[in-house]
Amino acid sequence: MATASMKENSCLSTLRQLRETLVDRIENQVDVLVERLTSMEVFSRDDREEVLCENGSRRRVRKVLDILDCKGEEASRTFLLAIRHLGEMRTEGTIKTGNSTDYTKLIKKHKAVLKRRSESMLYYNARHGEKMPFSQHYVNLLVVKGHHSLEIKKHEVLTFGQHRLSMQCKSVEQRIIKPSQLFTAATGSQSAKKILVSGIAGIGKTVLVQKILYDFGRDEEHCNFDFIMHLTFRDLNLISKPISFRELLLRKNSHLTKCIDAILANESKLLIILDGFDEFKYYHECDVDVFVTDPDEKGEIAEVLSSLIQGELLPEASVLLTSRPMAVSHVPIGAIDCFTLITGFSTMEIRDFFKKFFQWEKVAQEMFETVQANEFMLTLCYIPAFCHIVCSTLKESHSLPTNTPRTMTDIYTQYLVALLRTHTQARVDTSLNKNREKEECHEIVIKLGKLAYEKLLNHETLFYGSSVEVMELACNSVVSTFLDKTSMQEPGFTEDVYSFTHLTVQEFFAALYCAMEDGVLPEILLSDYIWKNSSGHWDLFLRFLSGLLSNRNQELLSRSARFVEQVDSGKSFCQWLLKDTEVLCETGAYILTHLHCLFEQQDDLLLQELHPKEMHINLTDATLSTVDHLVVRNFLQGMQRTIKELDLTGTGVSSEELKNLQPCLSRCERLWLGENSLDVKAIHVIADVLKSSDTLEYLGLGWTNISDEEVFVLADAIKIKQTLRELWMEGNRISYKGLSSLKALTPLPLVNVVAIWNDVSKEEAEPLNCVSAGQCFTVSFTDDLMWEQWVQWVLQRCNVSNTDKLVTVLYKICKVSVCDLEIPWARGFYTRLLKLIRERKDKCDEDDLRRKLEKFESIVATIVVL
């Protein structure tokens, strides 16, 4: 009887003995197996659902074995037969990795799909059916290796308390690289698998992605990969329920269904592109601690993508992530191997763009010369998306309007007017009422603006065709000029999904609605969310709003598009802007967005009404674009008075930009240029400022990669005017020899020369200080008034910073591995800092920033109790 019993239970026993082996063997076929067992009625529908609810294929296999264990011998025997049959099918039909013919054919098929998808240029506002071959219209983008502030953030190499890994090997190298070199040794690391490409709005991030797909599809570049998968965050925003990474890939790549296992198994040959991180509505939730580690495991979309970026999911796969700068603080920076920055076009590329856009060389040259004569328009054309808008405006208007565009808003407004005029003229031949056509256009534009604004408030860029507000717009020909439509396939139905042709277009329409609709503007002006805690998300919207409320654009819109002039709204906005700008100047809070808003007004009289008690201009920790520098220069030139403080720390300022700002720099009392890689040319510009300035008393050059040679240049310049009192040069490559050149200038005019974290020892500093009774040269932390003043300055900067900026500052000051906490000012400083962090954390309503503040709270609390 015992023998019979063992024989009767042999299949069930086999399953129990081979349990873990079976998990490894059938994990990639478990879903197929479950469907087969259900069709054979071994599993009920409830059994099937119970299995499929498990996250991850290995968990599903274990659930299958648990169910079979309860069902007995017959079910186990059928299961083993199904496995054998599945194995035979796999041997006959499965595509294997390596050099198999089927795998090679699949690669070619996928490349053909990518080639077809990317062969037409993805231009904004292209007319329906209009195709522009990518090869004929692509213009080279300038991609630069390195993003200084992100490199520092990644390693948490902080200003106060630790030498920053010799300034990341003496500097973050600025080197132009080609798109084809992104995953090669040209990026500085052969092992770079996670690359972040950042760049401002319209700079060409999506065009760069299309270039990669186009080259790969044509077998021209990126041949070290077998497959490139392209996912856009706009599409990913549509996912509202848990999903596996396998399902994610197959949503738009169903042609890979039969071989997705082989592709994922060969992950080192896989590149995944994630485009538009800043457009992801969950971007602030991506620095997660809960990971998805199996391609079949379901999770929230933010968890799946964060797991991929951080290497917890498919760790050997390569990932390219693109984003506007305003969202990169939410990227899990520690996972990124290489940082790159798109800087747009050079003058040569702008000229090339005009040739390809207008096609006729004579016309292209004429239009280019027209733009070249307008400094701001030429500067704006360094940004590819705006270059396209400029060319489109010129094409629609046949020339520049009498009222030459002077700002970004001018160009967008004139483009809108030109398109509406074209639309009205096209229809007026069959209509007896031209005014009615204009009124209908006006109504549609306002509805479009309301949609843009309400969706922007919720960080949404996609709109469902079934929603009431979209249904009212979808059939109008004006709308089709500004909205793109795609179809989304869902089980059992298809739904149309709309988005603005470019995010900047949505931001413009949102601003247009707020500028033209009664009652909306007061809400904007009183919104701390928009003005103070935006992390840059609302910057472009606010610039457009200011420009649209200017007198010249109000007149243009009322005259050409039948908008009612909002004179009172324009005046109240300007009054508010002046008052808020004065506060920022006096407190030293971050001011760049307000300077752009003032620039958009293009009203010299407005600057004359600006009367801050002191001018503290804070532009820190944001890489300034060419347009930003033009705006800053315009403001400083318009304010002909002494500048108490100008802080350009970590802005990526170059020698050329310093040269353009030189007359303004000569009016500064305090000038901070730290955390910029300054070459000899830049130091010579600073030396010229020192020679000409009657006001400059404090100069900060910390972590600028300078050495003795640059100090010699500065020493010669300081002798001329002898107004400089303090020189801060921490974290550089300066030796005793370099500091010796400043010895004759102490204690007058130089009272303090701060050179901590340089190539100078305490012993070498002693002979430098022998000239005066006090200690003019400081090479280590001390207990004196100078550091007390430094503490006051840092705390004041923390107080006026919004939460995102505060986090950036905290990265710099919260590590104290070499600081002597017995020094009284240090302990008092961290006690006050802890209080500030706790107050800001209690007010923070953004989960990601709150987590970061909690982290810094823990660090500083530990320091305080030491």
Buried (B, 14 or more C-beta within 10 A) or exposed (E): EEEEEEEEBEBBBBBEEEBEEBBEBBBBBBBBBBEBBBEEEBBEEEBBEBBBEBBBBBBBBBBBBEBBBEBEBEBBBBBBEBBEEBBEEBEEEBBBBEEEEBBEEBBEEBBEBBBEBBBBBBBBBBEEEEEBEBEEBBBBBBBBBBBBBBBBBBBBBBBBBBBBEBBBEEBBEBBBBEBBBBBBEBBBEEEBBBBBBBBBBBBBBBBBBBBBBBBBBBEEBBEEBBBBBBBBBBBBBBBEEBBBBBBBBBBBBEEBEEBBBBBBBBBEBBBBBBBBBBBBBBBBBBBBEEBBEBBBBBBBBBBBBBBBBBBBBBEEBBBBBBBBBBBBBBBBBEBBBBBBBBBBBBEEBBBBBBBBBBEEEEBBBBBBEBBBEBEBBBBBBBBBBBBBBBBBBBBBBEEBBEEEBBBBBBBBBBBBBBBBBEBBEEBEEEEEEEEEBBEBBBBBBBBBBBBBBBBBEEBBBBBBBEEEBBEBBBEBEBBBBBBBEBEBEEEEEEEBBBBBBBBBBBBBBBBBBBBBBEEBBEEBBEBEEBBBBBBBBBBBBBBBBBBBBBBBBBEBBBEBBBBEBBEEBBEBBBEBBBEBBBEBBBBBBBBBBBBBBBBBBBBEEBBEEBEBEBBBBBBBBBBBBBBBBBBBBBBBEBBEEEBBBBBBBBBBBBBEBBBBBBEBBBBBBBBBBBBBBBBEEBBBBBBBBBBBBEBBBBBBBBBBBBBBEBBBBBBEBBEEBEBBBBBBBBBBBBBBBBBBBBBEBBBEBBBBBBBBBBBBEEEBBEEBBEBBEEBBBBBBBBEBEBBBEBBEBBBBBBBBBBBBBBBBBBBBBBBBEEBEEEBEBBBEBBEBBBEBBBEBBEEBEBEBBBBBBBBBBEBBBEBBEE
